[in-house]
Amino acid sequence: SVEEAVERALKIVNHYLKSRDIEALVHFDTNMPLILGDLNRMEQVFINILTNACQAIQGGGRITIRATKDGNDKVKVSIKDTGDGISQDILPKIFDPFFTTKEKGEGTGLGLSVSYGIIKEHGGTIDVKSIRGEGSTFTIYLPALNPNNA
């Protein structure tokens, strides 16, 4: 269940959200199909993306997580933040291993790279759109376990 993976990730980053005055809004379609995959690994994907979103938000903000059915054979999860956004010149590099914009000692540059790999292993894709000063939206598409029941 994507919903369970997101909820578990939110519990882990909850202190981070509260300490930075960040509101998390969560919306799931009813009767979401399951995906075939590893719950712990998908939880790690959401922890990585949520942690980055928290770090991008200065002085309070919002993270909106929305999970929907995408046609009859996919689950779509979007995570949108009201952070600083990612400049267009570095956007193509953010899934590269060891790429980071954080200060030395604050990040390894592996979170998004590992997340990208996990999503690919699950037969999915991840995309990002970002506008400086307005925030970023990460969109994940995963194959539904039983598309006929989606």
C-alpha positions in Angstrom: 0.0 0.0 0.0 1.5 3.3 -1.1 -0.7 4.9 1.6 1.0 2.8 4.3 4.5 3.6 3.0 3.7 7.4 3.1 2.1 7.2 6.5 5.2 5.4 7.9 7.5 7.9 6.4 5.5 10.8 7.8 5.8 9.3 11.3 9.5 9.2 10.9 9.9 12.8 9.7 7.1 14.2 11.9 9.5 15.8 14.4 11.3 17.4 11.5 8.0 18.8 10.2 7.0 20.2 13.6 10.4 21.7 14.4 10.4 23.6 11.1 6.7 24.6 11.3 5.8 22.7 8.2 2.2 21.5 7.6 1.8 18.1 5.8 -1.4 17.7 3.8 -2.2 14.2 2.6 -4.8 13.2 0.0 -5.4 9.7 -1.3 -7.9 8.5 -3.8 -10.4 6.0 -2.4 -9.8 2.4 -3.4 -6.2 2.9 -4.3 -4.7 -0.1 -6.0 -1.7 -1.9 -4.3 1.7 -2.0 -5.9 4.0 -4.9 -6.0 7.1 -4.0 -4.0 9.0 -3.7 -0.8 7.2 -1.6 1.8 10.4 -0.6 3.6 12.2 0.5 0.4 9.2 2.6 -0.7 9.1 4.1 2.8 12.8 5.0 2.3 11.9 6.8 -0.9 9.3 8.9 0.8 11.6 9.6 3.8 14.3 10.9 1.4 11.9 13.1 -0.6 10.2 14.5 2.5 13.4 15.2 4.3 14.7 17.1 1.3 11.4 19.0 1.1 11.7 20.0 4.8 15.3 21.2 4.2 14.1 23.3 1.3 11.5 25.1 3.3 12.6 28.1 5.4 10.5 29.6 8.1 7.4 27.4 7.8 5.5 26.1 4.8 3.6 23.2 3.4 4.2 19.8 1.9 1.3 18.3 0.0 1.3 14.6 -0.8 -1.3 13.3 -3.2 -1.8 9.7 -4.4 -4.2 9.0 -7.3 -4.9 6.3 -9.8 -3.4 7.1 -13.1 -5.4 5.3 -15.7 -6.1 1.7 -15.0 -2.5 0.5 -14.5 -0.5 3.0 -12.5 -0.4 4.7 -9.1 0.7 8.4 -9.1 2.2 10.0 -6.0 3.1 13.7 -6.1 5.0 15.4 -3.3 4.9 19.2 -3.6 6.7 21.6 -1.3 6.6 25.4 -0.8 10.4 25.5 -0.5 13.1 27.5 -2.4 12.8 25.4 -5.5 15.7 24.0 -7.5 17.5 26.1 -10.1 17.1 24.9 -13.7 20.8 24.5 -14.3 21.2 21.8 -11.6 17.8 20.1 -12.0 19.2 17.5 -14.5 21.8 16.4 -11.9 19.7 15.9 -8.8 19.4 12.1 -9.3 23.1 11.7 -9.9 25.0 9.8 -7.1 26.9 12.1 -4.7 25.4 15.3 -6.2 24.4 17.7 -3.4 23.8 21.4 -2.9 24.2 21.1 0.8 27.1 22.2 2.8 30.0 19.8 3.4 29.0 17.4 6.2 25.2 18.0 5.8 24.4 15.5 3.1 25.9 12.8 1.0 24.0 13.4 -2.2 22.7 9.8 -2.2 19.1 10.2 -1.1 17.6 11.1 -4.4 19.9 8.7 -6.3 19.0 5.8 -4.0 15.3 6.8 -4.4 15.6 6.9 -8.2 17.1 3.4 -8.1 14.4 2.0 -5.8 11.6 3.4 -8.0 13.2 1.9 -11.2 13.5 -1.5 -9.4 9.8 -1.3 -8.8 9.1 -0.6 -12.5 8.3 3.0 -11.9 9.5 6.5 -12.9 10.1 9.7 -11.0 10.0 13.2 -12.4 10.6 16.6 -10.8 9.4 20.1 -11.7 10.6 23.1 -9.8 10.4 26.9 -9.9 12.8 29.0 -7.9 11.1 30.7 -5.1 7.9 28.6 -5.4 8.9 25.1 -4.6 9.3 21.7 -6.2 7.0 18.8 -7.1 8.3 15.2 -7.3 6.0 12.9 -9.2 6.3 9.1 -8.9 4.5 6.6 -11.1 4.4 3.0 -10.0 2.7 0.0 -11.7 -0.5 -1.1 -10.0 -0.4 -4.7 -8.7 -3.8 -5.7 -10.3 -4.7 -3.0 -12.9 -8.1 -4.7 -13.5 -9.1 -3.8 -9.9 -7.8 -0.3 -10.0 
